[in-house]
Amino acid sequence: MSYEYYHNLSSKQKDRICSGEVFPETIEELGSNDKSNNNNNTTNNSLKRHATSERPRHSDHEEQSNTNSYDTGWTTISNHKQKKKLNDKDERIMLNTTRTFTNSMHCRERQRTIITNENNQNQLGINYNEIRISNYELNYAADYHYPPFKLECEPKLNDKRQGVKLVNELISYIKKDFLHENPFFSKPILIDVWWIDLEGNLRMIIKTTELHVYLCKKERYAKELINIKINPIPPVHLPYQHTIILKWTKHEITDQDINDELIVNYKSLHSISTMNDTLNERTRHVKIELLEKKDYETILNNKKINLTGQLYEVDEFLPAPRILICGKCNKPGHTKKACQSSLFDICRRCGGDRSKIEEHKQCHIKCHHCGAAHMSTDYKCPILDDYRRQLISELKKTSRKTSATYPALHSI
C-alpha cells in the first residue's frame, strides 16, 4: 500500500484498516485470484514460465535477432545448459551458462580468404591430391646440408696438390687439441668435401658435427700452413644440434641484454639472433647457439631460462626441410637434369625464356605458376606452399628418415 493511496482514504476506511476489518476481505480476494489463475493454466498449457529477472530469456530454438539490429562486427551467442554425450567413462554433464562473443567481421574475412584461395587453386588447375613425393625428395629434405667453410689463402692456390697438402696440414694441426676437447670422439678426423674456388681460396664441407663446431672458432686455426697465410671464414650459424629457441621474448629485452645475462653462466655462447619470421607486436623468438654440447643439454633439460627476473620457455631448434626445386622449370620435386616440363630454362622472375640472361636481370617479377607478384621459387606461391605441406606430411610418416635429422618433427 502506497502513501498516496492511504492519504486519499477517508477517516472511516482508515479506522477499518487499523481495526483489522479489511484483512478477511483481502484474503478472500487473493483466494479468488488464485483459483482463476489455476483455471487459466489448465485451459492453456502453451504458456511459458516468466523470467524472474529483467534480462530477456530465449528458448533453445529461438534466435536473438533483435539484439543485433545494428552491425557492430560482434555477435552475441548465448550458451544454455547443454548435455554432452559422454564416452564409456563415468563423467559428469558439462554445464555452460556464460556468454561468448565472436568477431563476425574476422570470420567473414577468413571465409573470404579461404574462398579466394580455393578459386585461385581451381583457376591454376592444381590438383593437390595428385602430388606424389618420391624417396629421393624425402632423402633430400631430411638430409641436413652443412654450410661450407672458407679459407682465404695468400698466395692463392692454383694447384690441386697444394690443396691436398693444406688440408692434411690443417688436420694435423688441430688433431691434438680437438681430441682434448672431445675425448669420446672415436671417428676418423676428415674433411668430407673440399675444392678450390675461382678466387684461389679453399672451401670445405664438414659433416661431422663435433669437428664442424670445433672449427667454427677462428682462434683454433693456424695463421700459416705450408708457407701459405690463411684467414678462416667459418659459417655464420652452428648446426641445429647446438641451437635452441628462446620463445616469446618481449621486444623490450634486446639481443644484447640476453647475451649479457647468458654469458655469465654459459661461457660457450656463440651467437644470439632474432628469428624475423616470428616477430609480432609484443614478442619474438630468439635463436641461441652454443659451442659446448654440455651447455646446450643443460638449458634444454631446464626447459626455461631466467631473464630480467622472468622465466622464458626454451625448445630445440629444428631446421625447415629443404625443397628440391628444378633449375629449369622452377617446379618442385625434381632436378634440372630430370626435368620434362620445359624445353628451355624459364626465368624465375618473369617466366620468360632465360637464354638471353642480360634481359632477365631487371625483368618484371610475376610468378609463372600462379600469376602473383613474386618469384616462382618463392614459398608464397600456392604450388610450393602445398608441396611443402605434403612433404612434411610424408616425412612424419617416414620415421626412419626423420628420427636422426628431425627427432621432433612428429610433434609439429
Backbone hydrogen bonds in HBPLUS format (Angstrom, degrees):
<---DONOR---> <-ACCEPTOR-->    atom                        ^
c    i                          cat <-CA-CA->   ^        H-A-AA   ^      H-
h    n   atom  resd res      DA  || num        DHA   H-A  angle D-A-AA Bond
n    s   type  num  typ     dist DA aas  dist angle  dist       angle   num
A0006-TYR N   A0002-SER O   3.25 MM   4  6.49 162.2  2.28 145.3 149.8     1
A0007-HIS N   A0003-TYR O   2.89 MM   4  6.05 149.0  1.98 145.8 155.1     2
A0008-ASN N   A0004-GLU O   3.08 MM   4  6.26 143.8  2.22 145.7 153.1     3
A0009-LEU N   A0006-TYR O   3.34 MM   3  5.43 156.1  2.40 100.8 107.8     4
A0014-LYS N   A0010-SER O   3.03 MM   4  6.31 153.8  2.10 149.7 157.4     5
A0015-ASP N   A0011-SER O   3.02 MM   4  6.21 147.4  2.12 139.0 147.5     6
A0016-ARG N   A0012-LYS O   3.06 MM   4  6.40 151.6  2.14 143.8 151.0     7
A0017-ILE N   A0013-GLN O   3.09 MM   4  6.36 155.4  2.15 144.9 150.7     8
A0018-CYS N   A0014-LYS O   2.99 MM   4  6.24 158.4  2.04 146.3 152.3     9
A0019-SER N   A0015-ASP O   2.89 MM   4  6.09 146.1  2.01 147.2 156.5    10
A0020-GLY N   A0016-ARG O   3.10 MM   4  6.20 118.5  2.50 135.9 149.6    11
A0021-GLU N   A0016-ARG O   3.07 MM   5  5.33 139.0  2.24 156.0 156.5    12
A0020-GLY N   A0017-ILE O   3.26 MM   3  5.23 147.9  2.36  96.9 106.2    13
A0026-THR N   A0022-VAL O   3.04 MM   4  6.32 155.8  2.10 154.9 162.5    14
A0027-ILE N   A0023-PHE O   3.00 MM   4  6.25 156.2  2.06 155.6 161.7    15
A0028-GLU N   A0024-PRO O   3.05 MM   4  6.30 161.3  2.09 150.9 155.1    16
A0029-GLU N   A0025-GLU O   3.06 MM   4  6.28 153.7  2.13 145.4 152.6    17
A0030-LEU N   A0026-THR O   3.06 MM   4  6.31 154.9  2.12 147.1 153.2    18
A0031-GLY N   A0027-ILE O   3.03 MM   4  6.25 155.2  2.10 147.4 154.3    19
A0032-SER N   A0028-GLU O   3.03 MM   4  6.30 158.7  2.07 149.4 154.1    20
A0033-ASN N   A0029-GLU O   3.15 MM   4  6.40 150.1  2.24 141.9 149.6    21
A0034-ASP N   A0030-LEU O   3.05 MM   4  6.34 151.1  2.13 147.6 154.9    22
A0035-LYS N   A0031-GLY O   3.16 MM   4  6.47 154.8  2.23 149.3 155.3    23
A0036-SER N   A0032-SER O   3.13 MM   4  6.38 158.3  2.17 145.1 150.7    24
A0037-ASN N   A0033-ASN O   3.01 MM   4  6.26 151.2  2.10 145.1 152.8    25
A0038-ASN N   A0034-ASP O   3.02 MM   4  6.27 153.5  2.09 146.7 153.5    26
A0039-ASN N   A0035-LYS O   3.02 MM   4  6.29 155.2  2.08 148.2 154.7    27
A0040-ASN N   A0036-SER O   3.10 MM   4  6.34 151.8  2.18 141.6 148.9    28
A0041-ASN N   A0037-ASN O   3.05 MM   4  6.30 149.5  2.14 145.0 152.8    29
A0042-THR N   A0038-ASN O   3.14 MM   4  6.39 149.1  2.24 146.2 153.3    30
A0043-THR N   A0039-ASN O   3.18 MM   4  6.36 146.6  2.30 143.0 151.5    31
A0044-ASN N   A0040-ASN O   3.01 MM   4  6.04 142.8  2.15 143.2 152.5    32
A0062-GLU N   A0059-SER O   3.34 MM   3  5.31 165.0  2.36 102.9 107.3    33
A0104-SER N   A0073-GLY O   3.13 MM  31  5.55 123.2  2.46 130.3 141.8    34
A0075-THR N   A0102-THR O   3.32 MM  27  5.86 165.2  2.34 158.1 162.3    35
A0077-ILE N   A0100-THR O   3.26 MM  23  5.62 157.5  2.31 163.5 169.5    36
A0100-THR N   A0077-ILE O   3.34 MM  23  5.62 155.9  2.40 163.0 162.5    37
A0107-CYS N   A0103-ASN O   3.19 MM   4  6.50 157.9  2.24 146.3 152.6    38
A0108-ARG N   A0104-SER O   2.87 MM   4  6.07 158.9  1.92 147.5 153.0    39
A0109-GLU N   A0105-MET O   2.97 MM   4  6.18 156.2  2.03 144.9 151.4    40
A0110-ARG N   A0106-HIS O   2.92 MM   4  6.12 155.7  1.98 148.5 155.2    41
A0111-GLN N   A0107-CYS O   2.89 MM   4  6.14 155.0  1.96 148.5 155.4    42
A0112-ARG N   A0108-ARG O   2.93 MM   4  6.19 155.6  1.99 146.6 153.1    43
A0113-THR N   A0109-GLU O   2.99 MM   4  6.24 150.7  2.07 144.0 151.8    44
A0114-ILE N   A0110-ARG O   2.98 MM   4  6.26 159.4  2.02 149.7 154.6    45
A0115-ILE N   A0111-GLN O   2.92 MM   4  6.13 163.0  1.95 151.6 156.4    46
A0116-THR N   A0112-ARG O   2.88 MM   4  6.04 155.4  1.95 144.5 151.6    47
A0117-ASN N   A0113-THR O   2.93 MM   4  6.18 160.2  1.97 150.2 155.0    48
A0118-GLU N   A0114-ILE O   2.96 MM   4  6.20 156.4  2.01 147.9 154.5    49
A0119-ASN N   A0115-ILE O   2.89 MM   4  6.14 153.7  1.96 147.4 154.7    50
A0120-ASN N   A0116-THR O   2.89 MM   4  6.15 158.3  1.94 150.3 156.3    51
A0121-GLN N   A0117-ASN O   2.92 MM   4  6.14 156.5  1.98 145.8 152.3    52
A0122-ASN N   A0118-GLU O   2.96 MM   4  6.19 152.3  2.03 144.1 151.5    53
A0123-GLN N   A0119-ASN O   2.86 MM   4  6.12 154.7  1.93 149.4 156.4    54
A0124-LEU N   A0120-ASN O   2.94 MM   4  6.14 149.5  2.03 146.5 154.5    55
A0126-ILE N   A0121-GLN O   3.13 MM   5  5.49 164.4  2.15 160.3 160.5    56
A0125-GLY N   A0122-ASN O   3.17 MM   3  5.06 142.9  2.32  93.1 104.0    57
A0130-GLU N   A0127-ASN O   3.05 MM   3  5.74 160.2  2.09 117.7 123.6    58
A0131-ILE N   A0128-TYR O   3.39 MM   3  5.54 168.6  2.40 106.0 109.4    59
A0138-LEU N   A0134-SER O   3.12 MM   4  6.46 153.2  2.19 144.5 152.0    60
A0139-ASN N   A0135-ASN O   2.88 MM   4  6.11 159.6  1.92 150.8 155.9    61
A0140-TYR N   A0136-TYR O   2.96 MM   4  6.14 155.7  2.02 144.6 151.4    62
A0141-ALA N   A0137-GLU O   2.97 MM   4  6.13 154.1  2.04 144.1 150.9    63
A0142-ALA N   A0138-LEU O   2.91 MM   4  6.03 158.0  1.95 150.0 156.0    64
A0143-ASP N   A0139-ASN O   3.01 MM   4  5.91 137.7  2.19 140.9 149.9    65
A0149-PHE N   A0204-MET O   2.68 MM  55  5.01 158.2  1.73 150.2 157.4    66
A0204-MET N   A0149-PHE O   2.98 MM  55  5.01 156.8  2.03 132.7 138.1    67
A0150-LYS N   A0233-ILE O   3.19 MM  83  5.06 151.9  2.28 129.5 136.9    68
A0233-ILE N   A0150-LYS O   2.71 MM  83  5.06 152.3  1.78 167.3 169.8    69
A0151-LEU N   A0202-LEU O   2.78 MM  51  5.08 166.2  1.79 160.2 162.1    70
A0202-LEU N   A0151-LEU O   3.08 MM  51  5.08 149.2  2.18 153.8 149.5    71
A0152-GLU N   A0231-ASN O   3.07 MM  79  4.93 168.3  2.08 134.4 130.7    72
A0231-ASN N   A0152-GLU O   2.86 MM  79  4.93 143.7  1.99 135.8 146.8    73
A0154-GLU N   A0229-LYS O   2.92 MM  75  5.13 136.9  2.10 146.5 155.0    74
A0229-LYS N   A0154-GLU O   3.02 MM  75  5.13 153.2  2.09 149.9 142.0    75
A0157-LEU N   A0200-GLY O   2.82 MM  43  4.66 165.2  1.84 140.1 135.0    76
A0162-GLN N   A0159-ASP O   3.13 MM   3  5.40 131.1  2.38 101.5 113.5    77
A0163-GLY N   A0159-ASP O   3.37 MM   4  6.81 150.6  2.46 142.4 150.0    78
A0163-GLY N   A0160-LYS O   3.05 MM   3  5.01 115.4  2.48  92.9 108.7    79
A0164-VAL N   A0160-LYS O   3.01 MM   4  6.41 151.4  2.10 149.8 157.3    80
A0165-LYS N   A0161-ARG O   3.11 MM   4  6.34 164.2  2.13 147.0 150.3    81
A0166-LEU N   A0162-GLN O   2.90 MM   4  6.10 158.9  1.95 149.3 155.7    82
A0167-VAL N   A0163-GLY O   3.00 MM   4  6.15 160.3  2.04 150.4 154.8    83
A0168-ASN N   A0164-VAL O   3.07 MM   4  6.26 165.1  2.10 150.4 154.5    84
A0169-GLU N   A0165-LYS O   2.93 MM   4  6.08 157.3  1.99 149.0 155.4    85
A0170-LEU N   A0166-LEU O   2.98 MM   4  6.13 150.2  2.07 141.9 150.1    86
A0171-ILE N   A0167-VAL O   3.08 MM   4  6.35 158.7  2.12 150.5 155.1    87
A0172-SER N   A0168-ASN O   3.03 MM   4  6.25 159.7  2.07 146.3 152.1    88
A0173-TYR N   A0169-GLU O   2.94 MM   4  6.07 147.8  2.05 143.2 151.7    89
A0174-ILE N   A0170-LEU O   3.16 MM   4  6.39 154.0  2.23 150.1 155.1    90
A0175-LYS N   A0171-ILE O   3.07 MM   4  5.83 131.8  2.31 144.9 155.4    91
A0178-PHE N   A0174-ILE O   2.85 MM   4  5.81 155.9  1.91 160.2 168.3    92
A0179-LEU N   A0175-LYS O   3.03 MM   4  6.19 165.0  2.05 154.3 156.9    93
A0180-HIS N   A0176-LYS O   3.10 MM   4  6.31 143.2  2.25 140.1 150.6    94
A0181-GLU N   A0177-ASP O   2.96 MM   4  6.23 149.4  2.06 145.0 152.6    95
A0182-ASN N   A0178-PHE O   2.86 MM   4  6.08 138.7  2.03 143.5 156.2    96
A0185-PHE N   A0182-ASN O   3.15 MM   3  5.55 165.0  2.17 119.5 121.2    97
A0193-VAL N   A0205-ILE O   3.19 MM  12  5.10 160.5  2.23 144.1 146.9    98
A0205-ILE N   A0193-VAL O   2.74 MM  12  5.10 155.1  1.80 155.6 156.5    99
A0195-TRP N   A0203-ARG O   2.98 MM   8  5.40 148.4  2.08 143.0 150.4   100
A0203-ARG N   A0195-TRP O   2.88 MM   8  5.40 161.6  1.91 166.8 171.4   101
A0197-ASP N   A0201-ASN O   2.98 MM   4  5.63 157.2  2.04 160.4 164.1   102
A0200-GLY N   A0197-ASP O   3.09 MM   3  5.50 165.4  2.11 114.3 118.6   103
A0212-HIS N   A0208-THR O   2.85 MM   4  5.96 159.6  1.89 160.4 167.4   104
A0213-VAL N   A0209-THR O   2.92 MM   4  6.07 166.1  1.94 155.2 157.6   105
A0214-TYR N   A0210-GLU O   3.01 MM   4  6.15 154.4  2.08 141.8 149.6   106
A0215-LEU N   A0211-LEU O   3.10 MM   4  6.25 159.3  2.15 149.2 152.4   107
A0216-CYS N   A0213-VAL O   3.16 MM   3  5.19 158.8  2.21 103.6 109.7   108
A0220-ARG N   A0217-LYS O   3.26 MM   3  5.92 167.1  2.27 118.2 121.9   109
A0221-TYR N   A0218-LYS O   3.21 MM   3  5.89 167.2  2.23 123.9 124.7   110
A0230-ILE N   A0223-LYS O   3.16 MM   7  5.75 161.5  2.19 133.0 138.3   111
A0225-LEU N   A0228-ILE O   2.99 MM   3  5.26 162.5  2.02 142.5 142.5   112
A0228-ILE N   A0225-LEU O   2.77 MM   3  5.26 144.8  1.89 115.5 126.7   113
A0242-HIS N   A0239-PRO O   3.03 MM   3  5.85 168.4  2.05 125.2 128.5   114
A0243-THR N   A0240-TYR O   3.19 MM   3  4.94 159.8  2.23 111.8 109.0   115
A0290-LEU N   A0242-HIS O   2.99 MM  48  5.54 164.6  2.01 161.0 166.1   116
A0317-PHE N   A0243-THR O   3.30 MM  74  5.66 154.2  2.37 141.7 134.1   117
A0244-ILE N   A0288-ILE O   2.89 MM  44  5.32 163.8  1.91 156.2 161.1   118
A0288-ILE N   A0244-ILE O   2.91 MM  44  5.32 170.6  1.92 154.1 157.3   119
A0245-ILE N   A0315-ASP O   2.70 MM  70  5.23 165.6  1.72 162.8 165.9   120
A0315-ASP N   A0245-ILE O   3.00 MM  70  5.23 143.7  2.13 139.5 150.1   121
A0246-LEU N   A0286-VAL O   2.72 MM  40  4.98 173.2  1.73 157.1 159.4   122
A0286-VAL N   A0246-LEU O   2.90 MM  40  4.98 161.4  1.94 141.6 147.9   123
A0247-LYS N   A0313-GLU O   2.87 MM  66  5.50 162.0  1.91 161.2 166.1   124
A0249-THR N   A0284-ARG O   2.73 MM  35  5.26 151.9  1.81 170.6 160.8   125
A0284-ARG N   A0249-THR O   2.93 MM  35  5.26 129.3  2.19 130.4 145.5   126
A0253-ILE N   A0250-LYS O   3.13 MM   3  5.68 158.3  2.17 112.0 118.4   127
A0251-HIS N   A0282-ARG O   3.11 MM  31  6.05 145.2  2.24 160.3 156.3   128
A0258-ILE N   A0254-THR O   3.13 MM   4  6.52 156.0  2.19 148.7 154.6   129
A0259-ASN N   A0255-ASP O   2.95 MM   4  6.20 156.5  2.00 145.5 152.3   130
A0260-ASP N   A0256-GLN O   2.93 MM   4  6.13 159.4  1.97 149.2 153.9   131
A0261-GLU N   A0257-ASP O   3.17 MM   4  6.39 148.9  2.27 144.4 151.7   132
A0262-LEU N   A0258-ILE O   2.97 MM   4  6.11 164.9  2.00 155.5 159.7   133
A0263-ILE N   A0259-ASN O   3.04 MM   4  5.88 158.5  2.09 149.8 154.5   134
A0265-ASN N   A0262-LEU O   3.14 MM   3  5.70 128.9  2.41 112.5 122.7   135
A0266-TYR N   A0262-LEU O   2.81 MM   4  5.78 152.9  1.89 160.7 169.5   136
A0269-LEU N   A0266-TYR O   3.35 MM   3  5.91 150.5  2.44 118.9 118.9   137
A0291-LEU N   A0268-SER O   2.86 MM  23  5.09 174.0  1.87 144.0 144.7   138
A0270-HIS N   A0289-GLU O   2.78 MM  19  5.36 166.5  1.80 149.7 150.3   139
A0289-GLU N   A0271-SER O   3.03 MM  18  5.35 167.7  2.05 161.6 161.2   140
A0273-SER N   A0287-LYS O   3.04 MM  14  5.31 159.3  2.08 148.7 155.2   141
A0287-LYS N   A0273-SER O   2.73 MM  14  5.31 163.8  1.76 173.6 167.8   142
A0275-MET N   A0285-HIS O   3.00 MM  10  5.68 178.1  2.00 154.8 154.6   143
A0278-THR N   A0275-MET O   3.00 MM   3  5.71 162.9  2.03 125.0 128.4   144
A0279-LEU N   A0276-ASN O   3.38 MM   3  5.61 171.2  2.39 113.3 114.1   145
A0280-ASN N   A0283-THR O   3.11 MM   3  5.70 146.9  2.22 175.8 169.2   146
A0296-TYR N   A0292-GLU O   3.24 MM   4  6.54 158.7  2.28 145.7 151.8   147
A0297-GLU N   A0293-LYS O   2.97 MM   4  6.19 163.6  2.00 152.2 155.0   148
A0298-THR N   A0294-LYS O   2.98 MM   4  6.14 151.9  2.06 145.9 154.2   149
A0299-ILE N   A0295-ASP O   3.13 MM   4  6.32 165.2  2.15 152.2 154.1   150
A0300-LEU N   A0296-TYR O   3.17 MM   4  6.39 163.8  2.20 148.0 152.7   151
A0301-ASN N   A0297-GLU O   2.91 MM   4  5.98 157.2  1.96 146.9 153.0   152
A0302-ASN N   A0298-THR O   3.09 MM   4  6.27 147.5  2.20 142.8 151.2   153
A0303-LYS N   A0299-ILE O   3.10 MM   4  6.31 137.8  2.29 141.8 152.8   154
A0314-VAL N   A0303-LYS O   3.17 MM  11  5.39 157.4  2.22 129.4 127.9   155
A0305-ILE N   A0312-TYR O   2.82 MM   7  5.24 150.6  1.91 144.6 154.5   156
A0312-TYR N   A0305-ILE O   2.82 MM   7  5.24 155.1  1.88 145.3 153.7   157
A0307-LEU N   A0310-GLN O   2.76 MM   3  5.27 164.3  1.78 161.5 160.5   158
A0310-GLN N   A0307-LEU O   2.85 MM   3  5.27 160.1  1.89 118.4 125.1   159
A0333-GLY N   A0324-LEU O   2.71 MM   9  5.43 153.0  1.78 162.5 165.8   160
A0326-CYS N   A0331-LYS O   2.91 MM   5  5.51 178.1  1.91 154.2 153.6   161
A0330-ASN N   A0326-CYS O   3.14 MM   4  4.86 130.1  2.40 116.8 127.6   162
A0346-ILE N   A0328-LYS O   2.78 MM  18  5.81 174.6  1.78 161.8 162.9   163
A0338-ALA N   A0335-THR O   3.23 MM   3  5.44 129.4  2.50  99.4 111.3   164
A0339-CYS N   A0336-LYS O   3.31 MM   3  5.08 165.2  2.33 100.7 104.4   165
A0354-ARG N   A0345-ASP O   2.89 MM   9  5.46 164.6  1.91 165.0 161.6   166
A0347-CYS N   A0352-GLY O   2.83 MM   5  5.34 168.4  1.84 158.2 162.3   167
A0351-GLY N   A0347-CYS O   2.89 MM   4  4.75 134.8  2.09 123.2 136.0   168
A0376-SER N   A0348-ARG O   2.90 MM  28  5.09 163.3  1.92 148.3 152.1   169
A0366-LYS N   A0349-ARG O   2.62 MM  17  5.95 165.7  1.64 162.8 162.5   170
A0359-GLU N   A0356-LYS O   3.20 MM   3  5.87 144.2  2.34 114.7 122.9   171
A0360-HIS N   A0357-ILE O   3.00 MM   3  5.42 160.5  2.04 115.5 121.9   172
A0367-CYS N   A0372-ALA O   2.86 MM   5  5.45 161.0  1.90 165.2 167.5   173
A0371-GLY N   A0367-CYS O   2.81 MM   4  4.87 137.0  2.00 128.7 140.9   174
A0378-ASP N   A0375-MET O   3.10 MM   3  5.39 164.5  2.13 115.3 117.1   175
A0381-CYS N   A0378-ASP O   3.11 MM   3  5.93 162.9  2.14 121.4 125.4   176
A0385-ASP N   A0381-CYS O   2.91 MM   4  6.06 161.4  1.94 158.2 164.5   177
A0386-ASP N   A0382-PRO O   3.03 MM   4  5.98 162.1  2.07 137.9 142.2   178
A0387-TYR N   A0383-ILE O   3.00 MM   4  6.11 155.7  2.06 143.2 150.8   179
A0388-ARG N   A0384-LEU O   2.90 MM   4  6.03 154.9  1.97 145.0 151.4   180
A0389-ARG N   A0385-ASP O   3.11 MM   4  6.41 150.8  2.20 141.0 148.7   181
A0390-GLN N   A0386-ASP O   2.92 MM   4  6.19 161.4  1.96 152.5 157.2   182
A0391-LEU N   A0387-TYR O   2.84 MM   4  6.05 150.5  1.92 146.2 155.0   183
A0392-ILE N   A0388-ARG O   2.99 MM   4  6.23 160.3  2.03 148.9 152.8   184
A0393-SER N   A0389-ARG O   3.00 MM   4  6.20 156.0  2.06 146.0 153.1   185
A0394-GLU N   A0390-GLN O   2.99 MM   4  6.25 153.0  2.06 145.8 152.3   186
A0395-LEU N   A0391-LEU O   2.90 MM   4  6.16 151.1  1.99 146.5 155.3   187
A0396-LYS N   A0392-ILE O   2.98 MM   4  6.22 149.0  2.08 146.6 153.9   188
A0397-LYS N   A0393-SER O   3.31 MM   4  6.59 144.1  2.44 136.9 145.7   189
A0397-LYS N   A0394-GLU O   3.14 MM   3  5.09 121.7  2.50  92.2 106.7   190
A0398-THR N   A0394-GLU O   3.05 MM   4  6.29 140.8  2.21 143.6 154.2   191
A0401-LYS N   A0398-THR O   3.24 MM   3  5.83 148.2  2.35 112.7 120.3   192
A0402-THR N   A0399-SER O   3.23 MM   3  5.13 130.2  2.49  93.5 106.5   193
A0403-SER N   A0399-SER O   2.90 MM   4  5.64 134.3  2.11 152.3 158.2   194
A0406-TYR N   A0402-THR O   2.89 MM   4  4.66 130.7  2.13 114.4 129.5   195
A0409-LEU N   A0406-TYR O   3.25 MM   3  5.32 169.5  2.26 114.3 114.3   196
A0411-SER N   A0408-ALA O   3.16 MM   3  5.59 160.1  2.20 110.5 116.7   197
A0412-ILE N   A0409-LEU O   3.15 MM   3  5.57 168.6  2.16 114.5 117.7   198
